[in-house]
Amino acid sequence: MKKYVALVVILLLFLVNCASTPIRWVSTPEYSDLDYDKAWQVIVSTITEDFEIDVIEKDSGYLMTAWKSVSATMGEQLEGYEKAGIRVTCKVEKRDPFRLKLKVQRGVLDAGSWQPKSGDEKWEKELLEEIKLRLK
């Protein structure tokens, strides 16, 4: 019975790790005729609705949020992590026409510091769609 339980746990860990989303950059379409200051304001206001800003540099077009605690997944819990978090990074790729790239990292709190583990497709999709909607 113990061998069966161990096998199931190993199988679950394998499946969870295989299903994780890679950390990647995704981009908005290009927006011509969009003022950079207005676009930057849209990005900042959209991100700050759900996250606190850790680093922001308007001139270079860079924004990174602080880690936001979220519920740990079953896979994270099976790996022994109780706390999980999400962090968002944005970079302006082009000012004219305006294009933004965005990265969402999912991490775990390990020995007092956040360690990125994967992307988070749900947050990535939601933020990207909201930004696209507001930039129209």
Backbone torsions as a table, in degrees:
resi	resn	phi	psi	omega
1	MET	NA	-42.0	179.6
2	LYS	-62.6	-38.0	178.5
3	LYS	-64.8	-37.7	179.5
4	TYR	-65.0	-45.2	179.5
5	VAL	-63.6	-43.6	179.1
6	ALA	-62.1	-40.8	178.8
7	LEU	-63.8	-42.2	178.6
8	VAL	-63.3	-43.8	179.4
9	VAL	-62.6	-44.9	179.0
10	ILE	-62.5	-42.8	178.7
11	LEU	-62.6	-43.4	178.2
12	LEU	-62.4	-44.9	178.2
13	LEU	-60.6	-42.0	178.7
14	PHE	-61.8	-47.1	-179.1
15	LEU	-64.7	-41.6	-179.9
16	VAL	-65.2	-44.0	-179.8
17	ASN	-66.7	-35.5	178.3
18	CYS	-69.0	-28.7	-175.6
19	ALA	-88.1	-4.6	-176.2
20	SER	-70.5	149.0	-178.9
21	THR	-83.5	133.2	177.6
22	PRO	-68.3	152.2	173.5
23	ILE	-75.6	123.2	-175.4
24	ARG	-148.8	161.5	173.3
25	TRP	-94.1	137.0	172.4
26	VAL	-124.0	149.6	-174.6
27	SER	-119.9	151.8	170.4
28	THR	-79.1	164.6	169.7
29	PRO	-65.8	171.1	174.3
30	GLU	-82.0	139.8	178.6
31	TYR	-119.9	108.0	175.3
32	SER	-84.4	160.9	-179.5
33	ASP	60.0	34.7	178.3
34	LEU	-121.8	119.5	179.6
35	ASP	-64.7	133.4	-177.8
36	TYR	-58.9	-44.8	-179.2
37	ASP	-60.3	-41.2	178.4
38	LYS	-66.4	-44.5	179.5
39	ALA	-62.1	-43.9	179.7
40	TRP	-61.5	-42.0	178.3
41	GLN	-61.2	-40.7	177.9
42	VAL	-62.6	-44.7	-179.2
43	ILE	-61.1	-50.4	-177.4
44	VAL	-62.7	-44.6	-178.5
45	SER	-67.1	-36.4	178.9
46	THR	-66.0	-48.1	-177.1
47	ILE	-66.9	-39.8	-175.7
48	THR	-75.1	-6.4	173.9
49	GLU	-67.7	-27.7	-177.0
50	ASP	-122.7	-12.8	-174.0
51	PHE	-135.5	155.1	171.4
52	GLU	-93.5	141.5	-179.4
53	ILE	-80.7	134.9	175.4
54	ASP	-102.6	-44.8	179.4
55	VAL	-135.5	133.4	176.4
56	ILE	-143.4	128.6	179.6
57	GLU	-136.7	93.2	-175.5
58	LYS	-60.0	-42.8	-176.3
59	ASP	-61.2	-38.5	179.4
60	SER	-91.1	-9.7	178.7
61	GLY	74.7	37.7	-177.0
62	TYR	-120.2	136.8	178.1
63	LEU	-144.6	132.8	173.8
64	MET	-136.2	134.9	-179.1
65	THR	-88.7	165.6	168.6
66	ALA	-75.4	163.1	175.7
67	TRP	-69.1	135.4	177.1
68	LYS	-110.9	124.4	-179.8
69	SER	-67.6	136.2	176.1
70	VAL	-136.2	168.0	179.2
71	SER	-66.3	137.7	176.7
72	ALA	-72.1	141.7	176.6
73	THR	-75.3	168.8	177.3
74	MET	-59.8	-41.2	179.6
75	GLY	-61.7	-43.3	178.5
76	GLU	-64.3	-39.9	178.4
77	GLN	-66.2	-41.0	178.3
78	LEU	-63.6	-28.9	177.3
79	GLU	-81.0	-2.9	176.6
80	GLY	96.0	10.9	179.4
81	TYR	-98.8	132.1	179.1
82	GLU	-98.2	-26.6	-177.2
83	LYS	-117.5	132.9	176.4
84	ALA	-123.9	160.7	-179.5
85	GLY	-151.4	166.6	179.6
86	ILE	-126.8	139.7	174.8
87	ARG	-135.2	142.2	-179.0
88	VAL	-117.5	136.3	174.2
89	THR	-124.8	134.3	178.1
90	CYS	-124.9	141.5	174.3
91	LYS	-136.4	134.0	173.9
92	VAL	-78.0	119.8	178.6
93	GLU	-79.8	-42.9	-178.7
94	LYS	-142.7	144.1	176.6
95	ARG	-90.9	-36.0	-177.7
96	ASP	-145.2	106.3	-2.5
97	PRO	-71.3	149.7	-175.0
98	PHE	-71.0	131.8	173.2
99	ARG	-147.2	134.5	-178.3
100	LEU	-115.0	142.7	168.6
101	LYS	-115.5	148.5	-170.4
102	LEU	-137.2	142.7	178.1
103	LYS	-135.0	131.7	176.8
104	VAL	-114.7	122.4	179.1
105	GLN	-109.6	137.6	173.0
106	ARG	-108.8	130.9	-178.0
107	GLY	-138.2	176.6	178.6
108	VAL	-127.1	152.2	177.5
109	LEU	-86.0	115.1	-176.1
110	ASP	-128.7	116.1	-179.9
111	ALA	54.4	40.0	174.5
112	GLY	86.0	-0.4	176.9
113	SER	-133.8	151.4	-178.5
114	TRP	-77.9	134.1	178.3
115	GLN	-121.4	113.6	177.2
116	PRO	-61.5	136.0	-178.6
117	LYS	-120.2	-36.1	-175.3
118	SER	-161.1	178.3	170.9
119	GLY	-86.0	177.9	175.6
120	ASP	-135.7	98.8	-174.1
121	GLU	-61.1	-36.4	-178.6
122	LYS	-63.2	-52.3	-179.9
123	TRP	-66.1	-39.3	179.4
124	GLU	-57.7	-48.9	-178.7
125	LYS	-65.0	-46.2	-178.3
126	GLU	-61.7	-46.3	-178.8
127	LEU	-66.9	-44.0	-179.8
128	LEU	-62.3	-43.0	178.8
129	GLU	-65.3	-41.0	179.7
130	GLU	-65.7	-41.5	178.2
131	ILE	-64.6	-45.0	178.3
132	LYS	-58.7	-44.2	-179.4
133	LEU	-60.8	-44.1	-176.8
134	ARG	-75.4	-23.9	179.7
135	LEU	-83.3	-10.4	-179.7
136	LYS	-64.6	NA	NA
